[in-house]
Structures are given as structure tokens and as C-alpha cells.
């Protein structure tokens, strides 16, 4: 896609698919709003703490949906000077806040239910309408699960399928509440607060999971070994890459950032090395859609051999090396057409391109080669020098 081409929204790419996915999402929102209000209000009126807890469970799903929608809206903002990597971690901040909120809600429900268990004799009788409300919630959540699952499979949407199974887990909590209320109405009054404890634990567990995942991302936890290995394989299989000795990854919301050190032949040009790096980056972005960006660093092939790394000799800057090279050849030579330096370990290999007027004088070229052969042995900087003649059309 060229920079001039506008980015297309999901609705533009597939209007019917986008419309149907939006429809099922809003159906879920409406159902959960109705269930939340019914469960909390009737639960308070019918003295059914487990039903109230299940109402807060439904409310937590609503809060999660709206926080994610809000975070997604703002996380799409483009990168700017203060956020060069974009705003994706707004989603992470929202997940952290939601996780803390759910954990606090679950802990409060557990505490309240524990207190009620200690005073069973003082608890008022649960009204039968609470059981009918719990059964209605169970039926509604199961129906929502089947509807969302059917649409998710039809649209081949992993997100909708995941949301469908989330609705099934909510139905499980409603089933626990219905069993607890049934036992309470039969005279086992302790079952209502026990059911509330189970639901409270489910909410607490969900909150701690959200918090844990958000904290893992905020401290730049790497991807799993399997995910990293897949990216590593893609980089290594790029033409021109002879090795890979460092690959780091971290998550940013649903995206991934990576940086890698790839090894190339030390004697290729800078432009060719750059091209290999760009090809490696492009292949990762194409084959791993979850990767937002890859920073590829080029290393010389010999860097992995400790015996070839710089140990004692401190190599000078380029200009000083060129002056020393001219001394080895002949101070009277005219300027070279160009000079390539290859820093290999603690020595340098040079490629020099002589001016055309010298290239046509074979005797002078021979004298230069003989002088160089005599002086190069044991040189403290250069291990090898190749002499070239660049012939360009006039």
C-alpha cells in the first residue's frame, strides 16, 4: 500500500461482516444491561446475596466491554512526538484499571458473604422470585452464548468466538447461583452465601488475571518461546542472513515489538546490508501479523568469533587509516577513486580503486603492488589490501 492510499476501515473492507459483528456486540451489551439491573435490584429485594453477586459479575462484563471500546478508540490515535510507538498501551492501562476494580469487587463480595455465613440465624428468608431471576439469567446467558458462537463461526471471527465462550462462563456462575438459591429455599440457608462466595471468587480471579497480564506487559515481558522461535526462523531464512545472535520481543496491547541483531557477510556493501535488513523486517511483518514493528541491527559475520574481536589494537578513525594506507602505497599517488574498509576483528581489510590514468599504466600498477607486498607484512592495522581499477564510460 502506498502512502497516498487511504487506510480502509473494517466497515469499508466488508460492510456486511462489520455490520453483523457490531450487531452481535450490541445484543450482548443490551442483554447484560437488563440482567445486571434485574439481578441486583431483585437480589436486594429478595435478600439473595448470590444473585446480587452474579449481578455484579454481569456488571463487570459491561464495564470491561465499555473500557475496551474506549481504549480501542483512543489507542488507534497515530504516533506523535510524545508517543513515538503509538497509543496502544492505553489498552494496557485500561486492563490494569479494570483488573484492580474487579479484584476489589470480588474481595468485597467474599468478605460480605463470609460475614453472612457467621450470622446465618439472623438472615432473612430468600424470596422465590430470586430463583426465577437466576434461572432467567441462566437461560439468557446460554442463549447469548449459542447466538454469539454461531455468528462467530459464520464470520470466522476468533474475537466473537472468544466472547461467546466468555458468555458460557457467565452462564456457569448463574448456574451456581440457581443451585444455591434452590438449596436456600429448601431450608439450607447457608447455600446462598456459599454461592455468593463462589461467584465472588470467580470475579476476584478474573480481576487478578487482568492485573497480572497488564503488569507482565508493562514490565516488557517477552513472548513465549514458541512465538519467539517462529520469528527467529523467519529472520534466519531471509536470503543474505548468515546468523542471528540476539532477538528481543515485548508486547504492546495486542501488538508485538521486536528488535534483532542479524549477521551478514562482513565484506558486502552498506547498501546491500541495509537491503538484507529491510527484507528481513518485511518478511517478519508479512508472516507475523501480530508484529507491529521490527528494528533490525546489522552485525558483521565475524563478530561471533571471540578470537577476531578487538582485543588489544585500538583502530584509529577512517582518515588516519587512509593516510596510513597511502604511506604503505606511495605518498605521491593521486587521490583514489574510492576506498572500502572492512573492520574484521582487530584488523582492517581495504579495497582501493585507483584512478583511471594509473590503471592504464601497468608498470606503475606493478610497482604499487610490489611496494605494498613488501610493507604490508606485519602491519599493525591492515591485514589485506586489494587493488582495483574502476572503468567508467566517458
Beta strands, then each sheet from edge to edge (+ up, - down):
strand 1: 243-252
strand 2: 255-264
strand 3: 291-300
strand 4: 338-344
strand 5: 347-354
strand 6: 382-389
sheet 1: 1+ 2- 3-
sheet 2: 4+ 5- 6-
end
